[in-house]
Amino acid sequence: MKKLLLIDAYAWIYRSYYAVRALSSSKGVPTNAVFAMMRFLLKLEDEFPGWNGAFVFDLGKSTHRTALAADYKANRPPMPDDMKPQIPLIRDLIRDFGWPFVEYEGYEADDLIACIVRAFPEPAIRIVSGDKDLSQLIDGRVEMLTPSKDGKELVVRGEKETLEKFGVPPCAIIDYLALVGDTSDNIPGIEGIGPKTAAKLLTEFGSIDAMTAAPERIGKESLRNKIVAGAERLALNRKLVRLLDTLPPDLALGEDSFLKKAPDYEAICGSARELELRSLARELEKRRTDALAKKSDPNDGKPVQLELF
């Protein structure tokens, strides 16, 4: 297992849902998220041949974070009604494309991804997600694949790109997010400290611990007072932002847990036809034919390139 792709499942399902709107079958079955996810899965098939990995799902609320802060993620709206019936269809689709699942009650996908990264220290890992908290995992072996500005491509976020984006290296992302907060997770930062100020402070001091240990070194009085007054909030934020280290004891994951199988294009074509995704059904039928040809001649079966959405 030399190359591992870990996909933040719900991050991409939600992204797919909002990328394509007002699409449904003649029977009234909403299909917009299914359509966009099918394109995404085809893109992974084209761009990452030979990679193993898994789609990692949230399953229930993060129990350890809600124990720390009852209002953690309390600002998030419920899943849209027309998205709910698409989730089982998408899960079946991911399986038909040959991807394993990883999920565990009470664990967020980000935590499971972090645990997998630490449990398997050898393979090169790419994490497919736009969540900035996963940037804390980036190092010489681990990179992220995040959406491009136009949303049609995946771009690499490594150590250099992390520094360019946030102004701090991956090892400082926890402290950076503790300072600025994370509105998507309902984690308030320190009032008046934005990304530029947080990056400047961390560049100067290296860590929140160094700031709070010697606050007199913070030149601007108003900023010094905010850091001192917010010490308790910062300590809590760091606990909320830091991803877990260890897999649940009864979640047994070995290398075979991440073995990617060849897509079942027969099943995928059937789903596309049933859901009346006609343009994709035509593309998938070509792939099915190419896959059959490739079995008899490995030089055939060239993949069709598709944009994400």
Steps between C-alpha positions, in 0.01 A plus 500: 500500500717782367234758408186574699213732409270601787182679393299710744169354386239747621716798405476384139137391519397846622724663242338286231150586621563874473699477174203372298148615584142415395566158351263207545366197315156477341391313814591800713817349648755780563826420323716815503744376767511152347584649160783717633638220718504266201712752310728536802545125528582479132761771547660305784502193276682692227750690710592246767540161332672255728416688820331325789305684767154556643207737526489612863156588639380693803274281710319693771629800692854524632442383855831622639451852357138540609616396847746792488258749343129423479455760223762343274356508143165609644476765227480245218162464325348154455564306182277628214191287449580425135854392593395233752362245250818534292733383778421125464531531122839669536624242749405223257671690221825536697497126571438423132808707416696266727578731791494370859329696780637604838255629760443472874224625726594823680804571284528771237658415166784745568592313820489162330719633218750631755501167683561311175787732407666426833419128500656446157831691499641370172273563198483834322161642592280753328193629681218615273323777689465875527490505881778722628540314831640202308794723402652417840578151363707620205869411492749356252289183466146635533339749262147626447304525177267798519256652249641758260348847495267410214409173674583285198840362597688368800812692605777378728547660842838402641725670751586787264138560399386493863750770590394708200129468581500550877832671566602220736636147450284191561643454851347838599152444351348393834613821670404705194142368504482538878578870457274578203226247579302289256151630424402181315549301823360776727840554663542870585848643475650791691309814409706732285756240397468413134711280274777755439542587868493132601765415240716793611477399867584137427789598275640712782428273796468155346205392715217610726689353796789739435260795483317420821825416682645845426213733404716805578685426177187581298569858403148627435315544828150437363619178337684394815185551706295289258743210519513511880123531537442225244741244648221269614322525165824426317563190710151370420532585130822306471328191641210544258722552195758229571416179315504168682808278506371148556242286326213362712624177663231286337548645151742255342659643187771322306643555155221290352251757637618742231518275194332672206317265264435552131173685428193293425403693189205271437343606831604865457350513149180347637477768769559780250228365270253446784553856625476634143849653504520458125823685419684312771340172397652542154844575643472207739394265225820594313699427812327169548584404143859620543535305823385183328741566212784565743455154649578350161755766397667701783598774252134587441254667732631858509305700763276789409601829666225685686492817704383477860166669439 
